[in-house]
Amino acid sequence: MNNSNHTPSSTNPGDEAAPGTPGTGENICPICNGSGRTDAQECKNCGGTGKVIEGIGGA
Ligand SMILES: [Zn+2]
């Protein structure tokens, strides 16, 4: 792996935390509703994954 300018486990704009962060979990992206796309483009909120990392248990 050679990611000079990018972190290996990159987060997306819609992520509240990096994947694997305690107290967080995957959630369906509220922008694209899990489709990974908005209009005919990749959803920028989740980066096209259809999922975002959100805090769970309270808040
Ligand atoms: Zn999305």
N, CA, C, O and the ligand as a Tripos MOL2 file, in Angstrom:
@<TRIPOS>MOLECULE
protein
  237   235    60     0     0
PROTEIN
NO_CHARGES

@<TRIPOS>ATOM
      1 N           0.8290   -1.1960    0.0000 N.3       1 MET1
      2 CA          0.0000    0.0000    0.0000 C.3       1 MET1
      3 C           0.8770    1.2640    0.0000 C.2       1 MET1
      4 O           1.8100    1.3860    0.7940 O.2       1 MET1
      5 N           0.5690    2.1670   -0.8730 N.am      2 ASN2
      6 CA          1.3250    3.4060   -0.9320 C.3       2 ASN2
      7 C           0.3940    4.6000   -0.9980 C.2       2 ASN2
      8 O           0.1410    5.1500   -2.0700 O.2       2 ASN2
      9 N          -0.1000    4.9840    0.1340 N.am      3 ASN3
     10 CA         -0.9830    6.1470    0.1820 C.3       3 ASN3
     11 C          -0.2330    7.3350    0.7750 C.2       3 ASN3
     12 O          -0.1730    7.5020    1.9940 O.2       3 ASN3
     13 N           0.3180    8.1290   -0.0740 N.am      4 SER4
     14 CA          1.1250    9.2330    0.4230 C.3       4 SER4
     15 C           0.2600   10.3840    0.9020 C.2       4 SER4
     16 O           0.5590   11.0190    1.9130 O.2       4 SER4
     17 N          -0.7980   10.6440    0.1830 N.am      5 ASN5
     18 CA         -1.6080   11.8040    0.5200 C.3       5 ASN5
     19 C          -2.9620   11.4300    1.0950 C.2       5 ASN5
     20 O          -3.8170   12.2890    1.3130 O.2       5 ASN5
     21 N          -3.1460   10.1540    1.3360 N.am      6 HIS6
     22 CA         -4.4570    9.7200    1.7870 C.3       6 HIS6
     23 C          -4.2960    8.7190    2.9180 C.2       6 HIS6
     24 O          -3.4300    7.8450    2.8670 O.2       6 HIS6
     25 N          -5.1120    8.8460    3.9120 N.am      7 THR7
     26 CA         -5.0520    7.8710    4.9820 C.3       7 THR7
     27 C          -5.6580    6.5590    4.5080 C.2       7 THR7
     28 O          -6.6460    6.5750    3.7740 O.2       7 THR7
     29 N          -5.1030    5.4430    4.9000 N.am      8 PRO8
     30 CA         -5.5920    4.1280    4.4510 C.3       8 PRO8
     31 C          -7.0650    3.9220    4.7370 C.2       8 PRO8
     32 O          -7.8290    3.5510    3.8460 O.2       8 PRO8
     33 N          -7.4630    4.1570    5.9620 N.am      9 SER9
     34 CA         -8.8760    4.0180    6.2970 C.3       9 SER9
     35 C          -9.4990    5.4060    6.3360 C.2       9 SER9
     36 O          -9.7170    5.9810    7.4020 O.2       9 SER9
     37 N          -9.7730    5.9190    5.1700 N.am     10 SER10
     38 CA        -10.2290    7.2940    5.0730 C.3      10 SER10
     39 C         -11.6740    7.4250    5.5140 C.2      10 SER10
     40 O         -12.4780    6.5070    5.3580 O.2      10 SER10
     41 N         -11.9770    8.5660    6.0580 N.am     11 THR11
     42 CA        -13.3490    8.8580    6.4240 C.3      11 THR11
     43 C         -13.9730    9.7310    5.3500 C.2      11 THR11
     44 O         -13.2750   10.3310    4.5320 O.2      11 THR11
     45 N         -15.2660    9.7920    5.3640 N.am     12 ASN12
     46 CA        -16.0000   10.6200    4.4280 C.3      12 ASN12
     47 C         -16.6110   11.8020    5.1690 C.2      12 ASN12
     48 O         -16.7100   11.7910    6.3960 O.2      12 ASN12
     49 N         -17.0200   12.8240    4.4160 N.am     13 PRO13
     50 CA        -17.5900   14.0130    5.0510 C.3      13 PRO13
     51 C         -18.7280   13.7050    6.0210 C.2      13 PRO13
     52 O         -18.9260   14.4240    7.0000 O.2      13 PRO13
     53 N         -19.4720   12.6420    5.7490 N.am     14 GLY14
     54 CA        -20.6090   12.3240    6.5940 C.3      14 GLY14
     55 C         -20.2300   11.5090    7.8210 C.2      14 GLY14
     56 O         -21.0610   11.2540    8.6930 O.2      14 GLY14
     57 N         -18.9710   11.1040    7.8800 N.am     15 ASP15
     58 CA        -18.5480   10.3020    9.0170 C.3      15 ASP15
     59 C         -18.2940   11.1750   10.2270 C.2      15 ASP15
     60 O         -17.7160   12.2570   10.1210 O.2      15 ASP15
     61 N         -18.7310   10.6930   11.3760 N.am     16 GLU16
     62 CA        -18.4580   11.4240   12.6070 C.3      16 GLU16
     63 C         -17.1680   10.9500   13.2340 C.2      16 GLU16
     64 O         -16.5900   11.6490   14.0660 O.2      16 GLU16
     65 N         -16.7090    9.7820   12.8490 N.am     17 ALA17
     66 CA        -15.4850    9.2360   13.4070 C.3      17 ALA17
     67 C         -14.9150    8.2270   12.4340 C.2      17 ALA17
     68 O         -15.5860    7.8060   11.4920 O.2      17 ALA17
     69 N         -13.6900    7.8460   12.6650 N.am     18 ALA18
     70 CA        -13.0700    6.8470   11.8160 C.3      18 ALA18
     71 C         -13.6830    5.4800   12.0970 C.2      18 ALA18
     72 O         -14.1090    5.1990   13.2170 O.2      18 ALA18
     73 N         -13.7240    4.6320   11.0700 N.am     19 PRO19
     74 CA        -14.2660    3.2870   11.2650 C.3      19 PRO19
     75 C         -13.5250    2.5570   12.3810 C.2      19 PRO19
     76 O         -12.2970    2.5950   12.4520 O.2      19 PRO19
     77 N         -14.2670    1.9100   13.2290 N.am     20 GLY20
     78 CA        -13.6570    1.1610   14.3140 C.3      20 GLY20
     79 C         -13.5300    1.9540   15.5900 C.2      20 GLY20
     80 O         -13.0940    1.4190   16.6100 O.2      20 GLY20
     81 N         -13.9030    3.2240   15.5550 N.am     21 THR21
     82 CA        -13.8480    4.0320   16.7620 C.3      21 THR21
     83 C         -14.8770    3.5360   17.7710 C.2      21 THR21
     84 O         -16.0510    3.3830   17.4350 O.2      21 THR21
     85 N         -14.4410    3.2830   19.0130 N.am     22 PRO22
     86 CA        -15.3900    2.8190   20.0340 C.3      22 PRO22
     87 C         -16.5470    3.7930   20.2250 C.2      22 PRO22
     88 O         -16.3510    5.0080   20.2790 O.2      22 PRO22
     89 N         -17.7330    3.2540   20.3250 N.am     23 GLY23
     90 CA        -18.8990    4.0950   20.5330 C.3      23 GLY23
     91 C         -19.4950    4.6060   19.2400 C.2      23 GLY23
     92 O         -20.4200    5.4190   19.2470 O.2      23 GLY23
     93 N         -18.9670    4.1290   18.1420 N.am     24 THR24
     94 CA        -19.5310    4.5380   16.8670 C.3      24 THR24
     95 C         -19.8980    3.3060   16.0510 C.2      24 THR24
     96 O         -19.4450    2.1960   16.3340 O.2      24 THR24
     97 N         -20.7040    3.5150   15.0600 N.am     25 GLY25
     98 CA        -21.0940    2.3970   14.2180 C.3      25 GLY25
     99 C         -21.5640    2.8860   12.8610 C.2      25 GLY25
    100 O         -21.8160    4.0730   12.6530 O.2      25 GLY25
    101 N         -21.6740    1.9500   11.9580 N.am     26 GLU26
    102 CA        -22.1220    2.3100   10.6250 C.3      26 GLU26
    103 C         -23.6110    2.6090   10.6280 C.2      26 GLU26
    104 O         -24.3940    1.9740   11.3350 O.2      26 GLU26
    105 N         -23.9740    3.5750    9.8370 N.am     27 ASN27
    106 CA        -25.3680    3.9180    9.7000 C.3      27 ASN27
    107 C         -25.6530    4.2000    8.2330 C.2      27 ASN27
    108 O         -24.7550    4.5600    7.4720 O.2      27 ASN27
    109 N         -26.8800    4.0380    7.8550 N.am     28 ILE28
    110 CA        -27.2440    4.3620    6.4790 C.3      28 ILE28
    111 C         -27.0910    5.8640    6.2600 C.2      28 ILE28
    112 O         -27.5280    6.6760    7.0760 O.2      28 ILE28
    113 N         -26.4790    6.2030    5.1740 N.am     29 CYS29
    114 CA        -26.2730    7.6120    4.8590 C.3      29 CYS29
    115 C         -27.6220    8.3100    4.6780 C.2      29 CYS29
    116 O         -28.4430    7.8780    3.8690 O.2      29 CYS29
    117 N         -27.8500    9.3890    5.4330 N.am     30 PRO30
    118 CA        -29.1410   10.0740    5.3600 C.3      30 PRO30
    119 C         -29.2980   10.8880    4.0790 C.2      30 PRO30
    120 O         -30.4070   11.2790    3.7150 O.2      30 PRO30
    121 N         -28.2100   11.1330    3.4170 N.am     31 ILE31
    122 CA        -28.2820   11.9490    2.2030 C.3      31 ILE31
    123 C         -28.7560   11.1180    1.0180 C.2      31 ILE31
    124 O         -29.6250   11.5400    0.2550 O.2      31 ILE31
    125 N         -28.1760    9.9350    0.8750 N.am     32 CYS32
    126 CA        -28.5140    9.1090   -0.2900 C.3      32 CYS32
    127 C         -29.3390    7.8990    0.1220 C.2      32 CYS32
    128 O         -29.7010    7.0730   -0.7170 O.2      32 CYS32
    129 N         -29.6370    7.7940    1.4220 N.am     33 ASN33
    130 CA        -30.4280    6.6770    1.9300 C.3      33 ASN33
    131 C         -29.8040    5.3300    1.6100 C.2      33 ASN33
    132 O         -30.5090    4.3500    1.3680 O.2      33 ASN33
    133 N         -28.4940    5.2880    1.6080 N.am     34 GLY34
    134 CA        -27.8060    4.0170    1.4540 C.3      34 GLY34
    135 C         -27.5320    3.6200    0.0200 C.2      34 GLY34
    136 O         -26.9440    2.5690   -0.2330 O.2      34 GLY34
    137 N         -27.9490    4.4420   -0.9100 N.am     35 SER35
    138 CA        -27.7330    4.0840   -2.3090 C.3      35 SER35
    139 C         -26.3160    4.4280   -2.7580 C.2      35 SER35
    140 O         -25.8050    3.8500   -3.7170 O.2      35 SER35
    141 N         -25.6950    5.3580   -2.0720 N.am     36 GLY36
    142 CA        -24.3440    5.7580   -2.4530 C.3      36 GLY36
    143 C         -24.3150    6.7740   -3.5810 C.2      36 GLY36
    144 O         -23.2470    7.1640   -4.0520 O.2      36 GLY36
    145 N         -25.5050    7.2020   -4.0130 N.am     37 ARG37
    146 CA        -25.5340    8.1580   -5.1110 C.3      37 ARG37
    147 C         -26.5830    9.2290   -4.8450 C.2      37 ARG37
    148 O         -27.6230    8.9830   -4.2360 O.2      37 ARG37
    149 N         -26.2760   10.3920   -5.3120 N.am     38 THR38
    150 CA        -27.2670   11.4520   -5.3330 C.3      38 THR38
    151 C         -27.3620   11.9330   -6.7670 C.2      38 THR38
    152 O         -26.3440   12.2140   -7.4000 O.2      38 THR38
    153 N         -28.5550   12.0270   -7.2750 N.am     39 ASP39
    154 CA        -28.7350   12.2580   -8.7080 C.3      39 ASP39
    155 C         -27.9480   11.1810   -9.4460 C.2      39 ASP39
    156 O         -28.1070   10.0020   -9.1300 O.2      39 ASP39
    157 N         -27.1350   11.5220  -10.3800 N.am     40 ALA40
    158 CA        -26.3900   10.4870  -11.0950 C.3      40 ALA40
    159 C         -24.9340   10.4790  -10.6560 C.2      40 ALA40
    160 O         -24.0560    9.9780  -11.3580 O.2      40 ALA40
    161 N         -24.6970   11.0580   -9.4570 N.am     41 GLN41
    162 CA        -23.3140   11.1720   -9.0290 C.3      41 GLN41
    163 C         -23.0960   10.4510   -7.7160 C.2      41 GLN41
    164 O         -24.0360   10.1210   -6.9920 O.2      41 GLN41
    165 N         -21.8480   10.2210   -7.4390 N.am     42 GLU42
    166 CA        -21.4780    9.6120   -6.1700 C.3      42 GLU42
    167 C         -21.8470   10.5450   -5.0340 C.2      42 GLU42
    168 O         -21.5950   11.7490   -5.0950 O.2      42 GLU42
    169 N         -22.4400    9.9860   -4.0080 N.am     43 CYS43
    170 CA        -22.8250   10.7920   -2.8530 C.3      43 CYS43
    171 C         -21.5800   11.2810   -2.1320 C.2      43 CYS43
    172 O         -20.7230   10.4880   -1.7410 O.2      43 CYS43
    173 N         -21.4900   12.5900   -1.9620 N.am     44 LYS44
    174 CA        -20.2900   13.1340   -1.3370 C.3      44 LYS44
    175 C         -20.3000   12.9370    0.1710 C.2      44 LYS44
    176 O         -19.2530   12.9430    0.8170 O.2      44 LYS44
    177 N         -21.4800   12.7650    0.7150 N.am     45 ASN45
    178 CA        -21.5700   12.6280    2.1660 C.3      45 ASN45
    179 C         -20.9410   11.3360    2.6460 C.2      45 ASN45
    180 O         -20.2650   11.3140    3.6750 O.2      45 ASN45
    181 N         -21.1580   10.2740    1.9150 N.am     46 CYS46
    182 CA        -20.6530    8.9730    2.3310 C.3      46 CYS46
    183 C         -19.5680    8.4680    1.3890 C.2      46 CYS46
    184 O         -19.0300    7.3780    1.5820 O.2      46 CYS46
    185 N         -19.2500    9.2530    0.3770 N.am     47 GLY47
    186 CA        -18.2140    8.8520   -0.5580 C.3      47 GLY47
    187 C         -18.6380    7.7080   -1.4420 C.2      47 GLY47
    188 O         -17.7920    7.0110   -2.0040 O.2      47 GLY47
    189 N         -19.9290    7.5010   -1.5760 N.am     48 GLY48
    190 CA        -20.4270    6.4720   -2.4540 C.3      48 GLY48
    191 C         -20.5830    5.1170   -1.7830 C.2      48 GLY48
    192 O         -20.9230    4.1280   -2.4310 O.2      48 GLY48
    193 N         -20.3310    5.0800   -0.4830 N.am     49 THR49
    194 CA        -20.4510    3.8010    0.2290 C.3      49 THR49
    195 C         -21.8770    3.5310    0.6610 C.2      49 THR49
    196 O         -22.2600    2.3810    0.8740 O.2      49 THR49
    197 N         -22.6660    4.5870    0.7920 N.am     50 GLY50
    198 CA        -24.0350    4.4390    1.2590 C.3      50 GLY50
    199 C         -24.1220    4.3430    2.7720 C.2      50 GLY50
    200 O         -25.2080    4.2140    3.3380 O.2      50 GLY50
    201 N         -22.9690    4.4060    3.4200 N.am     51 LYS51
    202 CA        -22.9480    4.2930    4.8720 C.3      51 LYS51
    203 C         -22.0620    5.3780    5.4610 C.2      51 LYS51
    204 O         -21.0960    5.8230    4.8420 O.2      51 LYS51
    205 N         -22.4120    5.7880    6.6610 N.am     52 VAL52
    206 CA        -21.5900    6.7410    7.3770 C.3      52 VAL52
    207 C         -21.3190    6.2030    8.7750 C.2      52 VAL52
    208 O         -22.0450    5.3400    9.2680 O.2      52 VAL52
    209 N         -20.2890    6.7090    9.3990 N.am     53 ILE53
    210 CA        -19.9730    6.3160   10.7710 C.3      53 ILE53
    211 C         -20.5630    7.3410   11.7200 C.2      53 ILE53
    212 O         -20.2560    8.5300   11.6390 O.2      53 ILE53
    213 N         -21.4080    6.8710   12.6150 N.am     54 GLU54
    214 CA        -22.0300    7.7820   13.5420 C.3      54 GLU54
    215 C         -21.8730    7.2710   14.9600 C.2      54 GLU54
    216 O         -21.6830    6.0790   15.1980 O.2      54 GLU54
    217 N         -21.9550    8.1890   15.8780 N.am     55 GLY55
    218 CA        -21.9110    7.8070   17.2840 C.3      55 GLY55
    219 C         -23.1770    7.0740   17.6710 C.2      55 GLY55
    220 O         -24.2680    7.4280   17.2260 O.2      55 GLY55
    221 N         -23.0340    6.0520   18.4980 N.am     56 ILE56
    222 CA        -24.1970    5.2900   18.9180 C.3      56 ILE56
    223 C         -24.3000    5.3110   20.4360 C.2      56 ILE56
    224 O         -23.3280    5.5830   21.1410 O.2      56 ILE56
    225 N         -25.4850    5.0220   20.9140 N.am     57 GLY57
    226 CA        -25.6800    4.9530   22.3610 C.3      57 GLY57
    227 C         -25.6670    6.3280   22.9890 C.2      57 GLY57
    228 O         -24.6860    6.7240   23.6180 O.2      57 GLY57
    229 N         -26.7360    7.0420   22.8220 N.am     58 GLY58
    230 CA        -26.8350    8.3370   23.4520 C.3      58 GLY58
    231 C         -26.5680    9.4710   22.4780 C.2      58 GLY58
    232 O         -26.4830    9.2490   21.2700 O.2      58 GLY58
    233 N         -26.4370   10.6590   22.9860 N.am     59 ALA59
    234 CA        -26.2790   11.8820   22.1980 C.3      59 ALA59
    235 C         -27.6400   12.3370   21.7520 C.2      59 ALA59
    236 O         -27.7580   13.3550   21.0700 O.2      59 ALA59
    237 ZN        -24.5260    8.9630    0.8870 Zn       60 ZN60
@<TRIPOS>BOND
     1     1     2 1
     2     2     3 1
     3     3     4 2
     4     3     5 am
     5     5     6 1
     6     6     7 1
     7     7     8 2
     8     7     9 am
     9     9    10 1
    10    10    11 1
    11    11    12 2
    12    11    13 am
    13    13    14 1
    14    14    15 1
    15    15    16 2
    16    15    17 am
    17    17    18 1
    18    18    19 1
    19    19    20 2
    20    19    21 am
    21    21    22 1
    22    22    23 1
    23    23    24 2
    24    23    25 am
    25    25    26 1
    26    26    27 1
    27    27    28 2
    28    27    29 am
    29    29    30 1
    30    30    31 1
    31    31    32 2
    32    31    33 am
    33    33    34 1
    34    34    35 1
    35    35    36 2
    36    35    37 am
    37    37    38 1
    38    38    39 1
    39    39    40 2
    40    39    41 am
    41    41    42 1
    42    42    43 1
    43    43    44 2
    44    43    45 am
    45    45    46 1
    46    46    47 1
    47    47    48 2
    48    47    49 am
    49    49    50 1
    50    50    51 1
    51    51    52 2
    52    51    53 am
    53    53    54 1
    54    54    55 1
    55    55    56 2
    56    55    57 am
    57    57    58 1
    58    58    59 1
    59    59    60 2
    60    59    61 am
    61    61    62 1
    62    62    63 1
    63    63    64 2
    64    63    65 am
    65    65    66 1
    66    66    67 1
    67    67    68 2
    68    67    69 am
    69    69    70 1
    70    70    71 1
    71    71    72 2
    72    71    73 am
    73    73    74 1
    74    74    75 1
    75    75    76 2
    76    75    77 am
    77    77    78 1
    78    78    79 1
    79    79    80 2
    80    79    81 am
    81    81    82 1
    82    82    83 1
    83    83    84 2
    84    83    85 am
    85    85    86 1
    86    86    87 1
    87    87    88 2
    88    87    89 am
    89    89    90 1
    90    90    91 1
    91    91    92 2
    92    91    93 am
    93    93    94 1
    94    94    95 1
    95    95    96 2
    96    95    97 am
    97    97    98 1
    98    98    99 1
    99    99   100 2
   100    99   101 am
   101   101   102 1
   102   102   103 1
   103   103   104 2
   104   103   105 am
   105   105   106 1
   106   106   107 1
   107   107   108 2
   108   107   109 am
   109   109   110 1
   110   110   111 1
   111   111   112 2
   112   111   113 am
   113   113   114 1
   114   114   115 1
   115   115   116 2
   116   115   117 am
   117   117   118 1
   118   118   119 1
   119   119   120 2
   120   119   121 am
   121   121   122 1
   122   122   123 1
   123   123   124 2
   124   123   125 am
   125   125   126 1
   126   126   127 1
   127   127   128 2
   128   127   129 am
   129   129   130 1
   130   130   131 1
   131   131   132 2
   132   131   133 am
   133   133   134 1
   134   134   135 1
   135   135   136 2
   136   135   137 am
   137   137   138 1
   138   138   139 1
   139   139   140 2
   140   139   141 am
   141   141   142 1
   142   142   143 1
   143   143   144 2
   144   143   145 am
   145   145   146 1
   146   146   147 1
   147   147   148 2
   148   147   149 am
   149   149   150 1
   150   150   151 1
   151   151   152 2
   152   151   153 am
   153   153   154 1
   154   154   155 1
   155   155   156 2
   156   155   157 am
   157   157   158 1
   158   158   159 1
   159   159   160 2
   160   159   161 am
   161   161   162 1
   162   162   163 1
   163   163   164 2
   164   163   165 am
   165   165   166 1
   166   166   167 1
   167   167   168 2
   168   167   169 am
   169   169   170 1
   170   170   171 1
   171   171   172 2
   172   171   173 am
   173   173   174 1
   174   174   175 1
   175   175   176 2
   176   175   177 am
   177   177   178 1
   178   178   179 1
   179   179   180 2
   180   179   181 am
   181   181   182 1
   182   182   183 1
   183   183   184 2
   184   183   185 am
   185   185   186 1
   186   186   187 1
   187   187   188 2
   188   187   189 am
   189   189   190 1
   190   190   191 1
   191   191   192 2
   192   191   193 am
   193   193   194 1
   194   194   195 1
   195   195   196 2
   196   195   197 am
   197   197   198 1
   198   198   199 1
   199   199   200 2
   200   199   201 am
   201   201   202 1
   202   202   203 1
   203   203   204 2
   204   203   205 am
   205   205   206 1
   206   206   207 1
   207   207   208 2
   208   207   209 am
   209   209   210 1
   210   210   211 1
   211   211   212 2
   212   211   213 am
   213   213   214 1
   214   214   215 1
   215   215   216 2
   216   215   217 am
   217   217   218 1
   218   218   219 1
   219   219   220 2
   220   219   221 am
   221   221   222 1
   222   222   223 1
   223   223   224 2
   224   223   225 am
   225   225   226 1
   226   226   227 1
   227   227   228 2
   228   227   229 am
   229   229   230 1
   230   230   231 1
   231   231   232 2
   232   231   233 am
   233   233   234 1
   234   234   235 1
   235   235   236 2
@<TRIPOS>SUBSTRUCTURE
     1 MET1         2 RESIDUE 1 A MET
     2 ASN2         6 RESIDUE 1 A ASN
     3 ASN3        10 RESIDUE 1 A ASN
     4 SER4        14 RESIDUE 1 A SER
     5 ASN5        18 RESIDUE 1 A ASN
     6 HIS6        22 RESIDUE 1 A HIS
     7 THR7        26 RESIDUE 1 A THR
     8 PRO8        30 RESIDUE 1 A PRO
     9 SER9        34 RESIDUE 1 A SER
    10 SER10       38 RESIDUE 1 A SER
    11 THR11       42 RESIDUE 1 A THR
    12 ASN12       46 RESIDUE 1 A ASN
    13 PRO13       50 RESIDUE 1 A PRO
    14 GLY14       54 RESIDUE 1 A GLY
    15 ASP15       58 RESIDUE 1 A ASP
    16 GLU16       62 RESIDUE 1 A GLU
    17 ALA17       66 RESIDUE 1 A ALA
    18 ALA18       70 RESIDUE 1 A ALA
    19 PRO19       74 RESIDUE 1 A PRO
    20 GLY20       78 RESIDUE 1 A GLY
    21 THR21       82 RESIDUE 1 A THR
    22 PRO22       86 RESIDUE 1 A PRO
    23 GLY23       90 RESIDUE 1 A GLY
    24 THR24       94 RESIDUE 1 A THR
    25 GLY25       98 RESIDUE 1 A GLY
    26 GLU26      102 RESIDUE 1 A GLU
    27 ASN27      106 RESIDUE 1 A ASN
    28 ILE28      110 RESIDUE 1 A ILE
    29 CYS29      114 RESIDUE 1 A CYS
    30 PRO30      118 RESIDUE 1 A PRO
    31 ILE31      122 RESIDUE 1 A ILE
    32 CYS32      126 RESIDUE 1 A CYS
    33 ASN33      130 RESIDUE 1 A ASN
    34 GLY34      134 RESIDUE 1 A GLY
    35 SER35      138 RESIDUE 1 A SER
    36 GLY36      142 RESIDUE 1 A GLY
    37 ARG37      146 RESIDUE 1 A ARG
    38 THR38      150 RESIDUE 1 A THR
    39 ASP39      154 RESIDUE 1 A ASP
    40 ALA40      158 RESIDUE 1 A ALA
    41 GLN41      162 RESIDUE 1 A GLN
    42 GLU42      166 RESIDUE 1 A GLU
    43 CYS43      170 RESIDUE 1 A CYS
    44 LYS44      174 RESIDUE 1 A LYS
    45 ASN45      178 RESIDUE 1 A ASN
    46 CYS46      182 RESIDUE 1 A CYS
    47 GLY47      186 RESIDUE 1 A GLY
    48 GLY48      190 RESIDUE 1 A GLY
    49 THR49      194 RESIDUE 1 A THR
    50 GLY50      198 RESIDUE 1 A GLY
    51 LYS51      202 RESIDUE 1 A LYS
    52 VAL52      206 RESIDUE 1 A VAL
    53 ILE53      210 RESIDUE 1 A ILE
    54 GLU54      214 RESIDUE 1 A GLU
    55 GLY55      218 RESIDUE 1 A GLY
    56 ILE56      222 RESIDUE 1 A ILE
    57 GLY57      226 RESIDUE 1 A GLY
    58 GLY58      230 RESIDUE 1 A GLY
    59 ALA59      234 RESIDUE 1 A ALA
    60 ZN60       237 GROUP 0 **** ****
